[in-house]
Amino acid sequence: MNYQEIDAANQSLIKALYYKGLSALREKEPELFYQEKEHFLLGNMFDTIMTDPLNFRKKFYVSDLDSKPSPTLMSIINKAFALRKDNMFHYNDPKFLQYMDEEGWHVGKGEKRLTYKAWLESNVREDWNALVESEGKETVTIEEYEKVMNASQKVMESIPFVTMIPELNVHNQFSLEATYTLDKDTKIPIKGLLDQVILREENESKWDEVCESLQIENNHDAIIIDYKTFSGLSMKYKYSIRKFRYDVQASFYQFLLEEKYANYIQIGNMPVKELYKVAVVNVVANLNIDEPSFVWKYTQDDLDIAEFGAWHTTPHEYHVADPYHINDLDIDEVDIPGFRQMLQRYHWYKMNNFETEYGFENNILNNNAWNY
């Protein structure tokens, strides 16, 4: 399921809005057999190894083919496979082959054009069996599988926190829902799926040891662990954080967890939320065999900028936007937008319903979507 199909704002949507503007809300993701780009695929494999290892083989199919079939070829195989399932045909059933020929399904172009029957005769056993075994799974090559497994092993051997996990009460694949209040009348549903969450109240006896292993202060009420893959010099990971907006993801997750465990107390006529401190770290598997894996800790300043946005004060310093007036700011009034400005953008789009009322070609959609 992609971010457009989720019935609430989510971190994937927020990052897409940051990169693509409102076009992210109307672009349809391509439906390919290999649905995800390689870096997403490798990241999902690593997440699964660390948080759901028993179901790895249910989620991924490791193919021994020399290379992945092209999307065009796989779209044809998928059509055939769906037809075979719907009609209980075997792949070499004469009626099935006749149907395929009559429909004119073919592979390739020009001199390389093959009828489906000819393709079956030359490739059937290897590709068909792979398709059957990989149904409903992400398909990865042996090279991709070994790359992630080696990196995961390096993480398990070199990061002290990971060796402690069996002794802890850890929430894996922690699903959260909350409501973001844009103004007194606007409530936006938001959702997130966190790799791992560790709550202090459930691990009090080990808390100091956990914090020491992650090299963070022990005054937090919870810790979010977000697993990442990276290829390159470890010292340059900070550039990937900004490029892929991992800081926005971390801040969004922090907000969700704080909202879940918020405790409101009454002071006079106003409910006031007590502080619930959440730390966020990335455990990073470096796919470069010559580079170490590591833990990246987000400072609260990092997370505040990613949430509220910021202005430049000097070429190398930033001033966090005032949290109490954040909803008065549009996207063009900050040098670095935070996820709250992204939620404003999302709300503006929903409220103005440009998809049905104006159509997507109207320039006002992208020119004025940040001022309402």
N, C-alpha and C positions, 0 to 999 in steps of 0.2 A: 504494500500500500504506500503510495507516495503522499507528500504533504498536502496535495490538493484534495485528497479523498478523506482526510481526517476532519471530523466535524467540529474542530476547534483550532485556534491558533496554536502553533507548535514551533519548536526551534528550527526545524527544516524550512518552514514557511518564512520565518523571520530572516534567516540567512539568504533565502532566495529573493526576498524583497530588497535586502540590502544590495545584492548584486544586480538584479534585473529590474527593480522598480515594480510597478503594477503589472508589467507584462508577466511576472511570475504567477499571477493569479489567473491568467488566461491561456498560457502556453500548455499544451498537452504533452506529457512525457511520452517518448516513443516506446512502443511495445515490442521489445526485442526478446529473443530467446535468452540472451545474456543481458539481463536487464540493467546491470550496474557497471559503472566504470571500474577499472581495475582497483584504484585506490579505495573506493567504497567497499568493493568485494573483499579485499585483503583486510580492511578494517573490521568488517562484519565477522570474518573468520576469527580474527584475534579476539574480538568481543565474546564470541561464542565459546572459544577455548577457555577463556578466563571466567565466564559467568554461567555457562550452560553446557559444559563439556559432554555430558551424557547424551545430548541431543545433536551433537555435531553432525553425525552421519544422516540424521533426518533432515538437516538443513542444507547440507552441501554434498555434491557428488564430485568425486575426484576422478577426472577422465584421464585415461592413458592414451588418448589420441595425440598425435604429434602437434596438432594445432586445433583451435576452435573452429568449427564450421562457420561460414559467413552468416550474417543475419538473414540474407536473402535465402540461402539454402535452408536455414533452420526454420524460417517462416513456412516454407513448403512442407518440411518434415512435420512441423507442428500441425498444419492443416490435415495432413494425412493421418497423423496420430489421433487427432480429435475425431476424425471420421471413422477411423478404425474402432475407437472406443464406443462411439454412438451407435454404430451398426454391427458391432461385434465381428468385424472383418479381421482376418489375419492379413499381415502385410503383403503376402503373395497370393491372396485369394484372387482367382480370375475375375470375379465380379468387381473387386476392388480395383484391380489394374485397369479393367475396361472403363470403369467410371473415371479414373484418373486421366486416362488417355482422351476420353470424350470431353472432359472439362478443359483439356489442353494445358494442364499443369506441367511446367517444365523447369529445368534448372539451367542457368547460364544464358548467354546471348550468342547470336551469329553462329559461327562454325562450332562453337563449344556448347551450343544448345542441345540439351538432352531431354527426351521425354521422361516422364516420371518412371515409366517401366524400365527404360534403359538405365536410369540412375539407380533404381532398386537392384538391378542385376549386377551393377558394379560396386555398390557401396552398402548393400542392405545389412549385412551381418554386423559390421562394426558400428555404423552410425545408428541403426535402428535399436540395437541392444543398448547403446549408450542413452538413447532417448528414453527408452522404457525405464531404465534404472535411475535416470535423473529427473523423472517426472516430479514436479512440485518442489524441486531443489535448485539451488544455485550451483552451476557447474564451474569447476575450477580445474586448471591443469595441474599435473604433478609438480611442475616447477613452482607454481604459485603456492600450492599446499606445503611443499617443503620449505619454502621461504618463510611462511608464517609460522610453521612449527618450530623452525630453528630460532626465530626471533622470540617466540613464546618461551622456549626453553631457556633462552638467555635471560628473559625477564624473571622467570621462576628461580633461577640460580643467583641472580645478582641484586635483586631488590628485596630487602629484608621483610617489608610489609607482606609481600605475596606469600612468603613461607608461613606467615601467621594466620592466613585466612581460614584454614581448617579449624583453628582454635576459637574463632570468633563467630558471633551471631551476625551474619551478613545478609542483607536483602539484595538479591540479584534481580536484574531486570525489573526495577521498581517503578511501577506505573503510577503517575500522579495526575490529578485534575484539580484545577483551581479556577478562580474568577479574578480577572484583572479589572480594577476599577479605573476607568479612564476619566470619568467625572461623576458627579453625583447621580446622573441618570443613565450612564453607559457602563454596562458590565460585559466584558468579553471573556468567553470561556477559553481556557488554555489547557493544553495537555503536554505531558512529557514522559519519556521512558528513560530512566537513569540506569546506567550499567550496574553500579553497586552503591549501596548506602549503608553506613555504619552509624548506629545511634549510640551515644554515650551511655544512656540509661540501661541499655542491654549488654554493654561491654565495660562496665565501670571498673572491674578488677584489672582489665587489660588496657585501659584507656591511655595511660601514660606511655606504655610500651608501643601502642599503635601510633600515637603522635610522634614519638621519637623515631620510629621506623620511617615515617613519612617526612620527618624534619619540619613539623609544624607545631605551633603552640598548642598546649593541652587545654585551652579555655574554650573550646568549641563544644557545642551540643551534638553536632553530627558532622560526618565527613562524607562527601560525594566523591567516588572514584570513577573517573571517565577514562576508559582505555582508548589509546590512540596508536596508530602505526605511523612511522616516519622513515624516510630514506634520505640520509645525508649526514652532514656533520651535526652532532648533537647540539653544539653551541648555536646553531642557526635555527633551532626549533622555534625560537621566539618570533621569527619572521613568518613561519607557518601559522602561528596563532593569529596574527593579524590578517594574513592572506585568506585563511579559511574561517575566520571569525570564531575560533574556538573559545575566545573570551566571552563572546555573546552567548554561546551555548552554555558555558559554565555559569554565567550570571543568571541566565534564564532558569537553569536547574536550581540554583541557589534560591531564587525567588519562589519557585514551586515548593521546595521543601520547607522553606520558612513559613509559607502560607499554610501548609498542611499542619505544622506543629505550633502555629501561632496561638498564644494565650492572651486574651484580651482582659484587661482589668478596668474597672470603672473609676475614673477620676472626675469627680463632680458630675457633670452631665455628659461627659464624653468618654467613649471606650478608647483605651490606649493599648496598643499592641506591645507586649513585653518582648524584649530582645531575645531572639533565638539564633545563636551563632552557628553558621554553617560554613565549613571549609570546603574548598573544591580543589582537587588535584587531578592531573593527568598522569597515568602510568603509561609510559611510552615505550613501545617495542620498536627498536631501530632495526629496520630490514637490511641496513648496511652491515655486513658481517664484521667490518673493521671498526665499527662504532659501538659504544656501550648503550644499553637501554637505561632509562632514567625516570625519575619522578619530577614533574613540573608543578610548582605550587603557585596558585594565583593569590596575589595580595588583595586586600579589600579595596584598595584604590583601583586596581585592575578591574575588579568586578563592578565597582560603582560607575566607572567610565562606561563599561559595556552595558550597564542598565540605563543610566540617565543621559549619556552623551557627555561631551566635553568641548571646551574651547581651548585654543592655543593661548598661552600667556607669554611664552617665549618659544623660540623654534623647537625646543626639546622638552618643554614642560606643558602640562595640561591642567585646566581648571574644571573640576566636575560641575556639571549643571546642578542648579539648586533643586533638590528633590521635591521641595514644597511647591515649586512653580513649573515643574517639568511638563505638565499637561498644557501649559500655555505656549510651549515651544513647538514650532514645526521643524521639518527635516532640514530646512535650509538655514536654521538659526544656530546650528552647532557645527563645529569642525569635524567631530567624530560622532556620528549618531549612535545612540544606544538602542536596546531592544524596545524601549518604550516609544521611541519615535517610529519604530517599525510597526508597532501596534496601532499607533495613530494613523499611519498610512493604510493599514489593513481596514481599520474602522471607517475611514473616509470612503474607501472603495465600496464597502458594504452598504453604507448609508446612501450613497449617491447612485448605486445600482447602474453603473455605466454600461454593463454588459447588455442589458435589455433595453435601456432607455435611449442611449446615444450610439451604441456600437463602438467597436474598439478602434476605429480609425480616427475618431475625433481627437485632435491634438490637445484639447483641454484636459484629457485624461492624464497624460504624462506631464503637461506643463503646470497644471494647477492642483494636482492631487495632494499637495502638501499644505495648502492654505484653506482652512475652512473655519 
